[in-house]
Amino acid sequence: MTGTLKQLGRTGLLLTGFLLVAPAPGGASHESFVVYEDWTTSETLRSDRWTVQEGGPAQDGALEIKGHQLVMRQRREGTTTSNAGSTGAVQGILARNPSAIDQMEADFKVRNMTVSGCAVNPGLTMVRPALLSFSAFNDGSPGGQTGDHSIGVQVNGPADSVDPSGVMTVQGYVVRCSNPTCSIGSSSIFNLAVATVLVSEPFTLRAIWDRPNNRFLVGVNSNPDVVLAYDPALDSANARVPVASVRAAMLAANCTAGPAVADAEIAIQEVRTNLSAIIP
């Protein structure tokens, strides 16, 4: 099932100014992908290229370069004082030049993943072990980041457990910040399942902003890119607070019977962007 593309109707889907159209043969962009980072020029993260992102209190975490790969590991347990809600954590790296990035691609492997949920608080324990995203435009809404739009692609593990066959779903998504700080839980999201990948098998995720043609593209491995066109009127200006990141995120349900657990280790082999974004 690795890399299987979900079949999409050619009639499209119109939602808040976005139009889903058929897969694009070979994708499209004004520049080719070139290597932004392959972890060969330094034994530590290069401060001119990256900063580290950590959000939410994780019980365990690690981030290091090993064998020309960036290895990230994070474990999050839910609280045991309630059977409502969940507790989240994020770990990743942020590019230092996000305003220059309009396409991004990365090679991943999910080495290990553990997901154990809560019977009385189901559906909330999950791991998103591989994500990449970057900011695009602002729709002209007043107030800080309000109206900033981002394109991304993420891998979702099943809720409450790990699929015995190791299957994970890949989603392309668009986020619109709905408040000045673009805080978690307050953004409107469009997302679409586009493929499946497997634990312990390498895969590639990519996202492209084709601004001249008013569309986003997302893809997995060598599959044709899926196109999400948008109303040109939405593109009022560049995003006010640009961000480009590669990261992992997890949620663990709160559970009085004992801690639910979300745990994953991933390896990132190479990150590629448009040529004009490369930092020598």
N, C-alpha and C positions, 0 to 999 in steps of 0.2 A: 504493500500500500504506500510505500515511500513516494512522496511527491505527486500523488494522484490529484489531478485537477478536478475540482467540482464543476460539473456542467452548468453553464449559465445560459439563460434564455436571451435571445437577441432582441426581444421587445424592450428590455431595459427596465429599470426601476427608478422612479423619480422620488427623491426624498430630500427635503430642505435644500433644494438647489443642486443636488447631485444626481447624475444619471449614470447608472451602471450599464456598460455596453459589453459586447462580446470580447473574448480574449484577443489581444493584439499580437499577431505573428511576429516574433522576434523582439517585441518591445520597441521603444522609441525614446530618443533623447538627443540633445544637441552635442553631447560629449560622450566619449567612451568611459567606462569604468577603469580607473587606475588605482594602484595600491596606495592607500593612505597610511596603513600600519600593518606590518607583518611581524613585529616583535623581534626584529633582528638587529636593531641599531642600539639597543640599550637593555640592560638587565632589570631596569626599573621603568615604570611608566614615564614617558617623556613629558615634562611639565609644559613644554611649548605646544604639545598636541592634545593633552588630556587633563581633566580633573576627575576625581572620584566622587560618585554620588552614593550616599547611603541614607535611606529614610526608613524610619520605624525601628523599634528595638528588636534586633534579631538575637537569638541565643548563641549562635555560632556564625562565624563569617570568615572568609579568607579571599584574598585577591593577590595573585602573583604570576609572574611570567616564568613558564617552564617549557623548555624545548621549543622555543619560538611560537608559543601559544599563551594567551592570557587565560588563566584558570580562575574561575569564580565559584565560590561555594557559600551557601547561606541556608540557615535553618531557622524557622519561625514556629514557635508554639503559641497556641491560643491561651487566653486566660482561663482559669478554672473557677471564677467567681460568678459566672453567668452562663446561661444557655441561649443568649441572644447576641447577634452580631459576630464580628470577626476582627482579627488583629493582623495588620499587614506589614510588610517590609519590602524595601527595594534596594538593589545593589547594582551599580553600573558605572560606566565611564561617560563623560561628557566631552565632546569635541570643543577645542578652544576657539574655533572659527566657525560657529554654526551659521552665520549669515552668508557664508560662501558656499554652503552645501545645498545642492538641489537634487542630489541622488546619492544613495547609500546602499551598500551591499556588504554582507558579512557571512563568513563560513563558520558554522557552529557544529558542536556535538554535545548532546546532553549525556553526560557520562553516567550519572546516577540520579534517581529521583524517588523520593518517598512522600506519599500523601496518605494520611490517616485522618478520617473525618470524625464527626460526632453524630450519633444516631438521632439525638433529639434536636440537633441544630444542623440539618443536612444541607448539602449543596454549597457550602461556603468555604470549604478547605480546598485550595487549589494552588497549583504552581504554573506560572508563566515563565518558563526557564530561558526563553530567548526572545528578545524584543529589539527592534531598532526603529527609530523615528526621528523626524526633524521638522522644524517649523517651516511654514510656507508664507501665507499672506494674512493680512488683517482685513476684515469686511467693513471697516469704518465705524464700528461701534465705539462709543466713548468709554473712557475709563480703563487705564492700565492695559492689561493683557486681554481684556474683553474683546472678543471677535478674532483673536489670533487662531489660525487653523494650522494643524499639523497632520502629516501623513505618516503612517507607520505600518509595520507588519509584525505579528507576534505569534508565538507558539503557546497553545493552551494544553495543559495536562487535564485529564478528566477530574471532575470534582469528587472529593472524598476518598479517592483511591487511585492507584496506577493501573491502567489497562494491562491485563496479563500479556498481551501481545506487544505492548510498548507503543501503541499508536497515540499520537498527539495531533491535534487539529491546528492548522495555521489560519490566522485571520488577517485580512487587510482591514485597516480602520482609518477613519478621519476623526479628529478631535477638534471641537470648537470651544475655546475658553469662554465660559459664561460669566466670569467675574474678574475683577481687576488683578487678582493674584493667581488665577487659573488653578485654584486649589483642588485637591483630589475630591472626587465625588460631586463636583459642581460643574462639570463639562458635559455637553451633549456629544454623543458618540454614534457614528455610523460604522458598522463592521460587517464583514462578509467572510464566511469560510471559503477558502480557496484551495486548500490542499491538506494532505496528511503527511507527517514525517514520523520517524521511529526513534525511540530512546536507543542510544549506543550507535546510531548510524549518522554519519556526517550529512549536513544539508546546508543550503545557501538560502538566505532571505535577502530580498531587495525591495527598495521603494524608490520611485522616481517622481519628481515634480516637473512635468512638461508644461512650463508656464506659457510659452507662446501658443500652445494649442489648448489651454484651459483644461488640463486634465492631470490626474495622478495615475500612476501605474504601480502595481505590486506584483511580485513574482516569487516563485520558489523553484530552486534548482534550475533545470533547463526548460521548465514549463513555459508556455506563452504567458506573457504578462496579462493581468486583468486590468481593464481600464475603468477608471471612475472619473467621468467628465463633470465639470461644474460650471455654473452660470458665471460668465466673465464678470458680471456686475459684483460678484462677491469679492473679487480681487481688487480691493481699494488701495492697498499699500503693502509694503513688506511687513512681516510679523514684527510687533513692537518689542518683544523679548524673544529673540531667536534661541532655539535649543536644538542640539543634535546629539543623540545618545544611543548607546548600546547597553542593554541592561537585562536584569532578571527581576521578577516580582513574584510575591507569594502572599497568600492569605491563609490564616488558620482560624477555624471556627472557635468561638468561646464555648467551653464545655465543662460543666461541673463534675462529670464522671471521670475526667482526666484530660490532660492536654491533647488536643488535636495537633498534628504535626505536618508542616510543609517544608520539604528539604530538597535541595537540588545542587548538583555540581555540573558546571558547563565548561567547555573549552572553546575559545574563539581563536581561530587560526589566522584569519586575515580580514581586514576591513578595507573596503574600496569606496571611493567617492568620484565625483567629477574632477577632472584634471585641475581646474582652476581653484579647487579647495585644498590642494596638496600643500602641506607644510614641509619644506625640505629637511 
